[in-house]
Amino acid sequence: MVESAALKSRFGNEEGNQFPLENIPFGVFTNPTTKEKHCCTRVQNYVIDLAVLEASKVFSGPIFSAMEKPVFCETNLNAFAALGPGARKEARDSLQNYFGDGPECEYALDESSIFAAAGIQMHMPMFIRDYTDFYSSKNHAFNVGCMFRGPDNALNPNWTHLPVGYHGRASSIVIDGTPIRRPKGQSKAPDASVPSFGECKRLDLELEMGTIIGKGNDLGNPIKIGDARDHIFGFTLLNDWSARDLQVWEYVPLGPFNAKNFASTISPWVVTPEALAPFKVALPAQDPELLPYLRDTDLHSYDINLDIQIKTPKMEAYHTMATSNMKYLYYSVAQTVCHHAVTGCNMSAGDMLGSGTISGKEKSEYGSMLELCWGGKETITLPNAEERKFLVDGDSINLTGTCKGNGYTIGFGNCEGTILPAHEDAAYF
């Protein structure tokens, strides 16, 4: 339960604004004055150039004072994230003090660091070298399993013993607002004897959370479950776009490949564990009990309200198609980090782990169109009477995530993408 009242900001307090002093997310933007890419944060309706504040010694704690080179003038957050949780907490405390509105705040703010958020160009917050997508929502795994294997065999035998995952494609992860080209590929219709090549006809979204790794580990040295959270820098929204007709044909026996590698969208802000701490919720006990290396004595997730919004070319505004919550995960994020590194796999700053689609038990809480239309057997009817089973060209999808505190809201910004037609180069294809 969130009990503390909202902190007072020198920029004022809008209760519905996603970026109060309790948030202090981290991102990367183009400074409108210098035209340079720098690390930044946001407070209310203002984006703050952290490189400017670093140069003026706003970060005066012991970790930053001992640093030999600045980190916020970099074009991504990797160097800062690699410093570990101590530096992140120190920076967060400094920023809350600097922008807080209290009797001790008599100094003038450095105006050269402050920009109105409207119109700011945001960039990928991290250089993501590696990306792994997990399958951590039991409701989603059960639903998909029912479609293909029936309820008696919905979950594969390994699912309740380990976090199932696959290595995704880091190079095609894009920032909020990037258009998504409909992919082409090989698929096989259920009534066809041979496969064919063409554009994806079952283009889908996946409502996920992305975990960004901060401090890494050396090759050959596993990350213990009790230490896993020290390696987490923060979280983003994640839409892992999926070509379902390509996926069902290609995934046996090694899992998704081209069905997932064409694009994944993340929100521009990395929200820290400290910002989400008041919204921590316990996860249900896991049955059967996991092997000792995966037993999380602090088994929890976060109460983050997640929305899937759609806007078709015929709609003037977004419509909420489904809602979910990060608390519907079965495996904790710490368990996915621990399992990923148990072989000695080396994790690096900026690596991202996807949660997998997060679905609740109710149909209105399903995190993909595959579930909402139940494999194409049902129709999704929108408020303007349009019907969908999967996405058509021109559809825009936006994911949002918010936590409601006592007089404040924590959010991630938007995670939006619009579907473009497939590539038209007939000679190539």
PyMOL commands that set and color helices and strands:
alter all, ss='L'
color gray80, all
select helices_A, chain A and resi 50-55+62-66+78-82+85-99+111-113+138-149+151-153+170-172+225-231+244-250+273-279+292-294+326-328+333-341+363-365+369-372
alter helices_A, ss='H'
color red, helices_A
select strands_A, chain A and resi 27-30+37-43+46-49+114-116+122-123+131-134+165-167+173-175+180-181+184-187+196-199+203-204+207-213+232-239+242-243+264-266+280-282+300-302+305-311+319-325+352-354+380-381+387-388+396-404+409-411+415-420
alter strands_A, ss='S'
color yellow, strands_A
deselect
rebuild
show_as cartoon
